[in-house]
């Protein structure tokens, strides 16, 4: 009984890890070819995959921190050509 319970718990944790990674991948995937322009100083930022995946979203913009001025704000994605 103890082994069964432990196996069930491990499968549950595995499924949770898979679901979280799928969600993070789906959040990052559409913005993989995009950069962001800071609304405060106008410089271009290209955040990393994990930052893009976990950053809060509003409509089609993401809450990100600017790399050059350090201020946080909602930035619109601009697609690379
Ligand atoms: Zn800035």
PDB file of the backbone (N, CA, C, O) and the ligand in Angstrom, with CONECT records:
HET     ZN  A 101       1
ATOM      1  N   UNK A   1       0.833  -1.209   0.000  1.00  0.00           N
ATOM      2  CA  UNK A   1       0.000   0.000   0.000  1.00  0.00           C
ATOM      3  C   UNK A   1       0.862   1.252   0.000  1.00  0.00           C
ATOM      4  O   UNK A   1       0.559   2.233  -0.679  1.00  0.00           O
ATOM      5  N   UNK A   2       1.942   1.203   0.772  1.00  0.00           N
ATOM      6  CA  UNK A   2       2.839   2.364   0.849  1.00  0.00           C
ATOM      7  C   UNK A   2       3.512   2.624  -0.497  1.00  0.00           C
ATOM      8  O   UNK A   2       3.663   3.772  -0.914  1.00  0.00           O
ATOM      9  N   UNK A   3       3.914   1.546  -1.173  1.00  0.00           N
ATOM     10  CA  UNK A   3       4.575   1.681  -2.475  1.00  0.00           C
ATOM     11  C   UNK A   3       3.606   2.225  -3.514  1.00  0.00           C
ATOM     12  O   UNK A   3       3.967   3.069  -4.334  1.00  0.00           O
ATOM     13  N   UNK A   4       2.374   1.732  -3.470  1.00  0.00           N
ATOM     14  CA  UNK A   4       1.348   2.209  -4.403  1.00  0.00           C
ATOM     15  C   UNK A   4       1.115   3.701  -4.229  1.00  0.00           C
ATOM     16  O   UNK A   4       1.024   4.447  -5.204  1.00  0.00           O
ATOM     17  N   UNK A   5       1.022   4.123  -2.988  1.00  0.00           N
ATOM     18  CA  UNK A   5       0.781   5.533  -2.678  1.00  0.00           C
ATOM     19  C   UNK A   5       1.939   6.397  -3.178  1.00  0.00           C
ATOM     20  O   UNK A   5       1.730   7.474  -3.736  1.00  0.00           O
ATOM     21  N   UNK A   6       3.167   5.905  -2.967  1.00  0.00           N
ATOM     22  CA  UNK A   6       4.352   6.644  -3.387  1.00  0.00           C
ATOM     23  C   UNK A   6       4.412   6.748  -4.914  1.00  0.00           C
ATOM     24  O   UNK A   6       4.756   7.799  -5.454  1.00  0.00           O
ATOM     25  N   UNK A   7       4.077   5.655  -5.606  1.00  0.00           N
ATOM     26  CA  UNK A   7       4.069   5.665  -7.070  1.00  0.00           C
ATOM     27  C   UNK A   7       3.018   6.631  -7.597  1.00  0.00           C
ATOM     28  O   UNK A   7       3.259   7.362  -8.558  1.00  0.00           O
ATOM     29  N   UNK A   8       1.863   6.630  -6.969  1.00  0.00           N
ATOM     30  CA  UNK A   8       0.803   7.546  -7.385  1.00  0.00           C
ATOM     31  C   UNK A   8       1.232   8.994  -7.197  1.00  0.00           C
ATOM     32  O   UNK A   8       0.965   9.841  -8.051  1.00  0.00           O
ATOM     33  N   UNK A   9       1.891   9.277  -6.088  1.00  0.00           N
ATOM     34  CA  UNK A   9       2.358  10.636  -5.819  1.00  0.00           C
ATOM     35  C   UNK A   9       3.395  11.061  -6.852  1.00  0.00           C
ATOM     36  O   UNK A   9       3.378  12.200  -7.319  1.00  0.00           O
ATOM     37  N   UNK A  10       4.305  10.141  -7.213  1.00  0.00           N
ATOM     38  CA  UNK A  10       5.334  10.472  -8.196  1.00  0.00           C
ATOM     39  C   UNK A  10       4.723  10.731  -9.565  1.00  0.00           C
ATOM     40  O   UNK A  10       5.155  11.640 -10.274  1.00  0.00           O
ATOM     41  N   UNK A  11       3.720   9.940  -9.945  1.00  0.00           N
ATOM     42  CA  UNK A  11       3.041  10.161 -11.226  1.00  0.00           C
ATOM     43  C   UNK A  11       2.326  11.508 -11.214  1.00  0.00           C
ATOM     44  O   UNK A  11       2.337  12.225 -12.214  1.00  0.00           O
ATOM     45  N   UNK A  12       1.708  11.853 -10.092  1.00  0.00           N
ATOM     46  CA  UNK A  12       1.010  13.123  -9.961  1.00  0.00           C
ATOM     47  C   UNK A  12       1.981  14.293 -10.123  1.00  0.00           C
ATOM     48  O   UNK A  12       1.680  15.264 -10.817  1.00  0.00           O
ATOM     49  N   UNK A  13       3.147  14.196  -9.481  1.00  0.00           N
ATOM     50  CA  UNK A  13       4.158  15.258  -9.588  1.00  0.00           C
ATOM     51  C   UNK A  13       4.669  15.361 -11.019  1.00  0.00           C
ATOM     52  O   UNK A  13       4.866  16.463 -11.530  1.00  0.00           O
ATOM     53  N   UNK A  14       4.882  14.224 -11.665  1.00  0.00           N
ATOM     54  CA  UNK A  14       5.350  14.199 -13.057  1.00  0.00           C
ATOM     55  C   UNK A  14       4.343  14.885 -13.976  1.00  0.00           C
ATOM     56  O   UNK A  14       4.717  15.682 -14.837  1.00  0.00           O
ATOM     57  N   UNK A  15       3.058  14.566 -13.785  1.00  0.00           N
ATOM     58  CA  UNK A  15       2.013  15.181 -14.611  1.00  0.00           C
ATOM     59  C   UNK A  15       1.977  16.684 -14.375  1.00  0.00           C
ATOM     60  O   UNK A  15       1.810  17.454 -15.320  1.00  0.00           O
ATOM     61  N   UNK A  16       2.132  17.114 -13.110  1.00  0.00           N
ATOM     62  CA  UNK A  16       2.127  18.548 -12.804  1.00  0.00           C
ATOM     63  C   UNK A  16       3.291  19.252 -13.499  1.00  0.00           C
ATOM     64  O   UNK A  16       3.119  20.342 -14.044  1.00  0.00           O
ATOM     65  N   UNK A  17       4.473  18.634 -13.482  1.00  0.00           N
ATOM     66  CA  UNK A  17       5.637  19.232 -14.144  1.00  0.00           C
ATOM     67  C   UNK A  17       5.390  19.347 -15.648  1.00  0.00           C
ATOM     68  O   UNK A  17       5.708  20.371 -16.253  1.00  0.00           O
ATOM     69  N   UNK A  18       4.823  18.299 -16.254  1.00  0.00           N
ATOM     70  CA  UNK A  18       4.551  18.314 -17.699  1.00  0.00           C
ATOM     71  C   UNK A  18       3.548  19.413 -18.038  1.00  0.00           C
ATOM     72  O   UNK A  18       3.736  20.149 -19.008  1.00  0.00           O
ATOM     73  N   UNK A  19       2.479  19.529 -17.241  1.00  0.00           N
ATOM     74  CA  UNK A  19       1.447  20.534 -17.514  1.00  0.00           C
ATOM     75  C   UNK A  19       2.032  21.945 -17.402  1.00  0.00           C
ATOM     76  O   UNK A  19       1.767  22.797 -18.250  1.00  0.00           O
ATOM     77  N   UNK A  20       2.829  22.191 -16.356  1.00  0.00           N
ATOM     78  CA  UNK A  20       3.429  23.518 -16.174  1.00  0.00           C
ATOM     79  C   UNK A  20       4.360  23.849 -17.332  1.00  0.00           C
ATOM     80  O   UNK A  20       4.360  24.979 -17.822  1.00  0.00           O
ATOM     81  N   UNK A  21       5.168  22.858 -17.785  1.00  0.00           N
ATOM     82  CA  UNK A  21       6.086  23.149 -18.887  1.00  0.00           C
ATOM     83  C   UNK A  21       5.336  23.387 -20.197  1.00  0.00           C
ATOM     84  O   UNK A  21       5.779  24.191 -21.017  1.00  0.00           O
ATOM     85  N   UNK A  22       4.209  22.704 -20.408  1.00  0.00           N
ATOM     86  CA  UNK A  22       3.408  22.960 -21.613  1.00  0.00           C
ATOM     87  C   UNK A  22       2.832  24.377 -21.566  1.00  0.00           C
ATOM     88  O   UNK A  22       2.836  25.081 -22.575  1.00  0.00           O
ATOM     89  N   UNK A  23       2.335  24.797 -20.394  1.00  0.00           N
ATOM     90  CA  UNK A  23       1.773  26.145 -20.261  1.00  0.00           C
ATOM     91  C   UNK A  23       2.855  27.194 -20.522  1.00  0.00           C
ATOM     92  O   UNK A  23       2.622  28.159 -21.250  1.00  0.00           O
ATOM     93  N   UNK A  24       4.047  27.007 -19.925  1.00  0.00           N
ATOM     94  CA  UNK A  24       5.134  27.961 -20.124  1.00  0.00           C
ATOM     95  C   UNK A  24       5.553  28.003 -21.593  1.00  0.00           C
ATOM     96  O   UNK A  24       5.826  29.074 -22.134  1.00  0.00           O
ATOM     97  N   UNK A  25       5.604  26.829 -22.239  1.00  0.00           N
ATOM     98  CA  UNK A  25       5.974  26.780 -23.659  1.00  0.00           C
ATOM     99  C   UNK A  25       4.945  27.520 -24.498  1.00  0.00           C
ATOM    100  O   UNK A  25       5.317  28.264 -25.405  1.00  0.00           O
ATOM    101  N   UNK A  26       3.661  27.333 -24.219  1.00  0.00           N
ATOM    102  CA  UNK A  26       2.609  27.990 -24.996  1.00  0.00           C
ATOM    103  C   UNK A  26       2.628  29.495 -24.782  1.00  0.00           C
ATOM    104  O   UNK A  26       2.253  30.246 -25.682  1.00  0.00           O
ATOM    105  N   UNK A  27       3.056  29.952 -23.613  1.00  0.00           N
ATOM    106  CA  UNK A  27       3.154  31.395 -23.369  1.00  0.00           C
ATOM    107  C   UNK A  27       4.367  31.988 -24.075  1.00  0.00           C
ATOM    108  O   UNK A  27       4.325  33.136 -24.519  1.00  0.00           O
ATOM    109  N   UNK A  28       5.453  31.215 -24.183  1.00  0.00           N
ATOM    110  CA  UNK A  28       6.665  31.745 -24.803  1.00  0.00           C
ATOM    111  C   UNK A  28       6.605  31.669 -26.324  1.00  0.00           C
ATOM    112  O   UNK A  28       7.071  32.573 -27.016  1.00  0.00           O
ATOM    113  N   UNK A  29       6.024  30.577 -26.843  1.00  0.00           N
ATOM    114  CA  UNK A  29       6.085  30.253 -28.266  1.00  0.00           C
ATOM    115  C   UNK A  29       5.680  31.406 -29.210  1.00  0.00           C
ATOM    116  O   UNK A  29       6.435  31.678 -30.144  1.00  0.00           O
ATOM    117  N   UNK A  30       4.535  32.103 -29.027  1.00  0.00           N
ATOM    118  CA  UNK A  30       4.174  33.145 -30.000  1.00  0.00           C
ATOM    119  C   UNK A  30       5.099  34.349 -29.987  1.00  0.00           C
ATOM    120  O   UNK A  30       5.094  35.126 -30.941  1.00  0.00           O
ATOM    121  N   UNK A  31       5.891  34.529 -28.938  1.00  0.00           N
ATOM    122  CA  UNK A  31       6.749  35.715 -28.840  1.00  0.00           C
ATOM    123  C   UNK A  31       8.213  35.379 -29.078  1.00  0.00           C
ATOM    124  O   UNK A  31       9.088  36.175 -28.737  1.00  0.00           O
ATOM    125  N   UNK A  32       8.498  34.212 -29.659  1.00  0.00           N
ATOM    126  CA  UNK A  32       9.897  33.804 -29.814  1.00  0.00           C
ATOM    127  C   UNK A  32      10.628  34.652 -30.852  1.00  0.00           C
ATOM    128  O   UNK A  32      11.852  34.770 -30.797  1.00  0.00           O
ATOM    129  N   UNK A  33       9.886  35.252 -31.809  1.00  0.00           N
ATOM    130  CA  UNK A  33      10.524  36.080 -32.837  1.00  0.00           C
ATOM    131  C   UNK A  33      10.214  37.554 -32.621  1.00  0.00           C
ATOM    132  O   UNK A  33      10.103  38.311 -33.585  1.00  0.00           O
ATOM    133  N   UNK A  34      10.075  37.965 -31.378  1.00  0.00           N
ATOM    134  CA  UNK A  34       9.686  39.348 -31.113  1.00  0.00           C
ATOM    135  C   UNK A  34      10.707  40.034 -30.210  1.00  0.00           C
ATOM    136  O   UNK A  34      11.402  39.395 -29.419  1.00  0.00           O
ATOM    137  N   UNK A  35      10.772  41.359 -30.356  1.00  0.00           N
ATOM    138  CA  UNK A  35      11.487  42.165 -29.380  1.00  0.00           C
ATOM    139  C   UNK A  35      10.517  43.219 -28.855  1.00  0.00           C
ATOM    140  O   UNK A  35       9.442  43.420 -29.420  1.00  0.00           O
ATOM    141  N   UNK A  36      10.901  43.884 -27.784  1.00  0.00           N
ATOM    142  CA  UNK A  36      10.009  44.832 -27.141  1.00  0.00           C
ATOM    143  C   UNK A  36      10.676  46.200 -27.067  1.00  0.00           C
ATOM    144  O   UNK A  36      11.890  46.307 -26.890  1.00  0.00           O
ATOM    145  N   UNK A  37       9.850  47.257 -27.209  1.00  0.00           N
ATOM    146  CA  UNK A  37      10.367  48.625 -27.140  1.00  0.00           C
ATOM    147  C   UNK A  37       9.870  49.256 -25.848  1.00  0.00           C
ATOM    148  O   UNK A  37       8.672  49.262 -25.565  1.00  0.00           O
ATOM    149  N   UNK A  38      10.794  49.777 -25.081  1.00  0.00           N
ATOM    150  CA  UNK A  38      10.462  50.376 -23.782  1.00  0.00           C
ATOM    151  C   UNK A  38       9.643  51.645 -23.991  1.00  0.00           C
ATOM    152  O   UNK A  38      10.039  52.505 -24.777  1.00  0.00           O
ATOM    153  N   UNK A  39       8.490  51.783 -23.293  1.00  0.00           N
ATOM    154  CA  UNK A  39       7.681  52.996 -23.452  1.00  0.00           C
ATOM    155  C   UNK A  39       8.295  54.211 -22.759  1.00  0.00           C
ATOM    156  O   UNK A  39       7.894  55.341 -23.040  1.00  0.00           O
ATOM    157  N   UNK A  40       9.253  54.006 -21.864  1.00  0.00           N
ATOM    158  CA  UNK A  40       9.835  55.119 -21.128  1.00  0.00           C
ATOM    159  C   UNK A  40      11.039  55.703 -21.851  1.00  0.00           C
ATOM    160  O   UNK A  40      11.126  56.920 -22.017  1.00  0.00           O
ATOM    161  N   UNK A  41      11.976  54.851 -22.288  1.00  0.00           N
ATOM    162  CA  UNK A  41      13.194  55.370 -22.897  1.00  0.00           C
ATOM    163  C   UNK A  41      13.322  55.003 -24.367  1.00  0.00           C
ATOM    164  O   UNK A  41      14.193  55.543 -25.048  1.00  0.00           O
ATOM    165  N   UNK A  42      12.483  54.100 -24.886  1.00  0.00           N
ATOM    166  CA  UNK A  42      12.480  53.795 -26.308  1.00  0.00           C
ATOM    167  C   UNK A  42      13.544  52.813 -26.751  1.00  0.00           C
ATOM    168  O   UNK A  42      13.709  52.592 -27.951  1.00  0.00           O
ATOM    169  N   UNK A  43      14.270  52.219 -25.819  1.00  0.00           N
ATOM    170  CA  UNK A  43      15.302  51.255 -26.222  1.00  0.00           C
ATOM    171  C   UNK A  43      14.685  49.876 -26.440  1.00  0.00           C
ATOM    172  O   UNK A  43      13.597  49.587 -25.941  1.00  0.00           O
ATOM    173  N   UNK A  44      15.380  49.042 -27.179  1.00  0.00           N
ATOM    174  CA  UNK A  44      14.864  47.723 -27.558  1.00  0.00           C
ATOM    175  C   UNK A  44      15.327  46.688 -26.539  1.00  0.00           C
ATOM    176  O   UNK A  44      16.505  46.638 -26.183  1.00  0.00           O
ATOM    177  N   UNK A  45      14.386  45.857 -26.069  1.00  0.00           N
ATOM    178  CA  UNK A  45      14.684  44.792 -25.113  1.00  0.00           C
ATOM    179  C   UNK A  45      14.301  43.451 -25.720  1.00  0.00           C
ATOM    180  O   UNK A  45      13.248  43.327 -26.346  1.00  0.00           O
ATOM    181  N   UNK A  46      15.145  42.457 -25.539  1.00  0.00           N
ATOM    182  CA  UNK A  46      14.783  41.089 -25.917  1.00  0.00           C
ATOM    183  C   UNK A  46      14.931  40.214 -24.676  1.00  0.00           C
ATOM    184  O   UNK A  46      16.023  39.728 -24.382  1.00  0.00           O
ATOM    185  N   UNK A  47      13.826  40.013 -23.943  1.00  0.00           N
ATOM    186  CA  UNK A  47      13.902  39.205 -22.720  1.00  0.00           C
ATOM    187  C   UNK A  47      14.119  37.729 -23.020  1.00  0.00           C
ATOM    188  O   UNK A  47      13.867  37.262 -24.131  1.00  0.00           O
ATOM    189  N   UNK A  48      14.584  37.015 -22.025  1.00  0.00           N
ATOM    190  CA  UNK A  48      14.837  35.591 -22.171  1.00  0.00           C
ATOM    191  C   UNK A  48      13.551  34.776 -22.219  1.00  0.00           C
ATOM    192  O   UNK A  48      12.459  35.295 -21.991  1.00  0.00           O
ATOM    193  N   UNK A  49      13.704  33.489 -22.522  1.00  0.00           N
ATOM    194  CA  UNK A  49      12.538  32.610 -22.674  1.00  0.00           C
ATOM    195  C   UNK A  49      11.736  32.503 -21.392  1.00  0.00           C
ATOM    196  O   UNK A  49      10.509  32.602 -21.413  1.00  0.00           O
ATOM    197  N   UNK A  50      12.424  32.302 -20.277  1.00  0.00           N
ATOM    198  CA  UNK A  50      11.722  32.083 -19.006  1.00  0.00           C
ATOM    199  C   UNK A  50      11.023  33.359 -18.560  1.00  0.00           C
ATOM    200  O   UNK A  50       9.904  33.318 -18.047  1.00  0.00           O
ATOM    201  N   UNK A  51      11.698  34.507 -18.760  1.00  0.00           N
ATOM    202  CA  UNK A  51      11.081  35.790 -18.409  1.00  0.00           C
ATOM    203  C   UNK A  51       9.820  36.003 -19.226  1.00  0.00           C
ATOM    204  O   UNK A  51       8.798  36.431 -18.689  1.00  0.00           O
ATOM    205  N   UNK A  52       9.880  35.704 -20.535  1.00  0.00           N
ATOM    206  CA  UNK A  52       8.704  35.845 -21.397  1.00  0.00           C
ATOM    207  C   UNK A  52       7.589  34.902 -20.965  1.00  0.00           C
ATOM    208  O   UNK A  52       6.412  35.261 -21.005  1.00  0.00           O
ATOM    209  N   UNK A  53       7.965  33.695 -20.552  1.00  0.00           N
ATOM    210  CA  UNK A  53       6.954  32.690 -20.210  1.00  0.00           C
ATOM    211  C   UNK A  53       6.215  33.039 -18.930  1.00  0.00           C
ATOM    212  O   UNK A  53       5.021  32.760 -18.815  1.00  0.00           O
ATOM    213  N   UNK A  54       6.909  33.651 -17.954  1.00  0.00           N
ATOM    214  CA  UNK A  54       6.253  33.893 -16.662  1.00  0.00           C
ATOM    215  C   UNK A  54       5.785  35.328 -16.489  1.00  0.00           C
ATOM    216  O   UNK A  54       5.169  35.649 -15.472  1.00  0.00           O
ATOM    217  N   UNK A  55       6.065  36.217 -17.470  1.00  0.00           N
ATOM    218  CA  UNK A  55       5.669  37.613 -17.301  1.00  0.00           C
ATOM    219  C   UNK A  55       4.152  37.758 -17.447  1.00  0.00           C
ATOM    220  O   UNK A  55       3.539  37.089 -18.279  1.00  0.00           O
ATOM    221  N   UNK A  56       3.546  38.636 -16.636  1.00  0.00           N
ATOM    222  CA  UNK A  56       2.098  38.833 -16.729  1.00  0.00           C
ATOM    223  C   UNK A  56       1.720  39.471 -18.058  1.00  0.00           C
ATOM    224  O   UNK A  56       2.447  40.321 -18.572  1.00  0.00           O
ATOM    225  N   UNK A  57       0.574  39.058 -18.620  1.00  0.00           N
ATOM    226  CA  UNK A  57       0.131  39.554 -19.921  1.00  0.00           C
ATOM    227  C   UNK A  57      -1.116  40.405 -19.765  1.00  0.00           C
ATOM    228  O   UNK A  57      -1.955  40.162 -18.898  1.00  0.00           O
ATOM    229  N   UNK A  58      -1.218  41.423 -20.638  1.00  0.00           N
ATOM    230  CA  UNK A  58      -2.428  42.242 -20.706  1.00  0.00           C
ATOM    231  C   UNK A  58      -2.717  42.470 -22.183  1.00  0.00           C
ATOM    232  O   UNK A  58      -1.891  43.043 -22.895  1.00  0.00           O
ATOM    233  N   UNK A  59      -3.883  42.025 -22.652  1.00  0.00           N
ATOM    234  CA  UNK A  59      -4.230  42.075 -24.083  1.00  0.00           C
ATOM    235  C   UNK A  59      -3.086  41.451 -24.879  1.00  0.00           C
ATOM    236  O   UNK A  59      -2.888  40.238 -24.810  1.00  0.00           O
ATOM    237  N   UNK A  60      -2.324  42.257 -25.638  1.00  0.00           N
ATOM    238  CA  UNK A  60      -1.213  41.678 -26.390  1.00  0.00           C
ATOM    239  C   UNK A  60       0.125  42.228 -25.927  1.00  0.00           C
ATOM    240  O   UNK A  60       1.114  42.142 -26.654  1.00  0.00           O
ATOM    241  N   UNK A  61       0.169  42.790 -24.730  1.00  0.00           N
ATOM    242  CA  UNK A  61       1.438  43.307 -24.220  1.00  0.00           C
ATOM    243  C   UNK A  61       1.869  42.515 -22.992  1.00  0.00           C
ATOM    244  O   UNK A  61       1.062  41.819 -22.376  1.00  0.00           O
ATOM    245  N   UNK A  62       3.131  42.627 -22.647  1.00  0.00           N
ATOM    246  CA  UNK A  62       3.678  41.900 -21.509  1.00  0.00           C
ATOM    247  C   UNK A  62       4.326  42.865 -20.528  1.00  0.00           C
ATOM    248  O   UNK A  62       4.931  43.863 -20.919  1.00  0.00           O
ATOM    249  N   UNK A  63       4.187  42.547 -19.248  1.00  0.00           N
ATOM    250  CA  UNK A  63       4.811  43.347 -18.201  1.00  0.00           C
ATOM    251  C   UNK A  63       6.272  42.931 -18.080  1.00  0.00           C
ATOM    252  O   UNK A  63       6.580  41.835 -17.611  1.00  0.00           O
ATOM    253  N   UNK A  64       7.173  43.825 -18.511  1.00  0.00           N
ATOM    254  CA  UNK A  64       8.593  43.496 -18.554  1.00  0.00           C
ATOM    255  C   UNK A  64       9.410  44.634 -17.977  1.00  0.00           C
ATOM    256  O   UNK A  64       8.958  45.774 -17.879  1.00  0.00           O
ATOM    257  N   UNK A  65      10.643  44.280 -17.595  1.00  0.00           N
ATOM    258  CA  UNK A  65      11.569  45.289 -17.110  1.00  0.00           C
ATOM    259  C   UNK A  65      12.527  45.662 -18.226  1.00  0.00           C
ATOM    260  O   UNK A  65      13.067  44.796 -18.914  1.00  0.00           O
ATOM    261  N   UNK A  66      12.731  46.960 -18.399  1.00  0.00           N
ATOM    262  CA  UNK A  66      13.641  47.435 -19.439  1.00  0.00           C
ATOM    263  C   UNK A  66      15.083  47.116 -19.045  1.00  0.00           C
ATOM    264  O   UNK A  66      15.463  47.219 -17.879  1.00  0.00           O
ATOM    265  N   UNK A  67      15.873  46.725 -20.045  1.00  0.00           N
ATOM    266  CA  UNK A  67      17.253  46.345 -19.768  1.00  0.00           C
ATOM    267  C   UNK A  67      18.140  47.559 -19.552  1.00  0.00           C
ATOM    268  O   UNK A  67      19.131  47.472 -18.827  1.00  0.00           O
ATOM    269  N   UNK A  68      17.803  48.699 -20.171  1.00  0.00           N
ATOM    270  CA  UNK A  68      18.694  49.854 -20.073  1.00  0.00           C
ATOM    271  C   UNK A  68      18.275  50.839 -19.004  1.00  0.00           C
ATOM    272  O   UNK A  68      19.138  51.363 -18.300  1.00  0.00           O
ATOM    273  N   UNK A  69      16.968  51.120 -18.844  1.00  0.00           N
ATOM    274  CA  UNK A  69      16.572  52.103 -17.818  1.00  0.00           C
ATOM    275  C   UNK A  69      16.048  51.432 -16.558  1.00  0.00           C
ATOM    276  O   UNK A  69      15.937  52.091 -15.524  1.00  0.00           O
ATOM    277  N   UNK A  70      15.723  50.143 -16.606  1.00  0.00           N
ATOM    278  CA  UNK A  70      15.344  49.409 -15.410  1.00  0.00           C
ATOM    279  C   UNK A  70      13.924  49.598 -14.955  1.00  0.00           C
ATOM    280  O   UNK A  70      13.538  49.053 -13.921  1.00  0.00           O
ATOM    281  N   UNK A  71      13.121  50.360 -15.697  1.00  0.00           N
ATOM    282  CA  UNK A  71      11.735  50.583 -15.293  1.00  0.00           C
ATOM    283  C   UNK A  71      10.846  49.461 -15.820  1.00  0.00           C
ATOM    284  O   UNK A  71      11.111  48.874 -16.869  1.00  0.00           O
ATOM    285  N   UNK A  72       9.777  49.179 -15.060  1.00  0.00           N
ATOM    286  CA  UNK A  72       8.872  48.084 -15.397  1.00  0.00           C
ATOM    287  C   UNK A  72       7.623  48.672 -16.032  1.00  0.00           C
ATOM    288  O   UNK A  72       7.076  49.658 -15.538  1.00  0.00           O
ATOM    289  N   UNK A  73       7.170  48.068 -17.125  1.00  0.00           N
ATOM    290  CA  UNK A  73       5.957  48.541 -17.773  1.00  0.00           C
ATOM    291  C   UNK A  73       5.468  47.549 -18.804  1.00  0.00           C
ATOM    292  O   UNK A  73       6.166  46.602 -19.166  1.00  0.00           O
ATOM    293  N   UNK A  74       4.251  47.786 -19.270  1.00  0.00           N
ATOM    294  CA  UNK A  74       3.685  46.921 -20.305  1.00  0.00           C
ATOM    295  C   UNK A  74       4.277  47.296 -21.651  1.00  0.00           C
ATOM    296  O   UNK A  74       4.195  48.448 -22.077  1.00  0.00           O
ATOM    297  N   UNK A  75       4.873  46.319 -22.316  1.00  0.00           N
ATOM    298  CA  UNK A  75       5.543  46.564 -23.590  1.00  0.00           C
ATOM    299  C   UNK A  75       4.870  45.752 -24.684  1.00  0.00           C
ATOM    300  O   UNK A  75       4.527  44.585 -24.493  1.00  0.00           O
ATOM    301  N   UNK A  76       4.687  46.395 -25.841  1.00  0.00           N
ATOM    302  CA  UNK A  76       4.095  45.738 -26.995  1.00  0.00           C
ATOM    303  C   UNK A  76       5.179  44.962 -27.740  1.00  0.00           C
ATOM    304  O   UNK A  76       6.290  45.464 -27.906  1.00  0.00           O
ATOM    305  N   UNK A  77       4.870  43.742 -28.193  1.00  0.00           N
ATOM    306  CA  UNK A  77       5.854  43.020 -28.995  1.00  0.00           C
ATOM    307  C   UNK A  77       5.952  43.602 -30.401  1.00  0.00           C
ATOM    308  O   UNK A  77       4.952  43.996 -31.001  1.00  0.00           O
ATOM    309  N   UNK A  78       7.184  43.645 -30.914  1.00  0.00           N
ATOM    310  CA  UNK A  78       7.449  44.066 -32.296  1.00  0.00           C
ATOM    311  C   UNK A  78       8.134  42.897 -32.963  1.00  0.00           C
ATOM    312  O   UNK A  78       9.152  42.400 -32.479  1.00  0.00           O
ATOM    313  N   UNK A  79       7.569  42.455 -34.087  1.00  0.00           N
ATOM    314  CA  UNK A  79       8.072  41.230 -34.710  1.00  0.00           C
ATOM    315  C   UNK A  79       9.343  41.497 -35.488  1.00  0.00           C
ATOM    316  O   UNK A  79       9.448  42.489 -36.209  1.00  0.00           O
ATOM    317  N   UNK A  80      10.308  40.605 -35.338  1.00  0.00           N
ATOM    318  CA  UNK A  80      11.537  40.680 -36.130  1.00  0.00           C
ATOM    319  C   UNK A  80      11.224  40.246 -37.557  1.00  0.00           C
ATOM    320  O   UNK A  80      10.391  39.368 -37.785  1.00  0.00           O
ATOM    321  N   UNK A  81      11.911  40.882 -38.524  1.00  0.00           N
ATOM    322  CA  UNK A  81      11.680  40.503 -39.926  1.00  0.00           C
ATOM    323  C   UNK A  81      12.842  39.730 -40.500  1.00  0.00           C
ATOM    324  O   UNK A  81      12.807  39.337 -41.666  1.00  0.00           O
TER     325      UNK A  81
HETATM  326 ZN    ZN A 101      13.656  51.763 -20.774  1.00  0.00          ZN
END
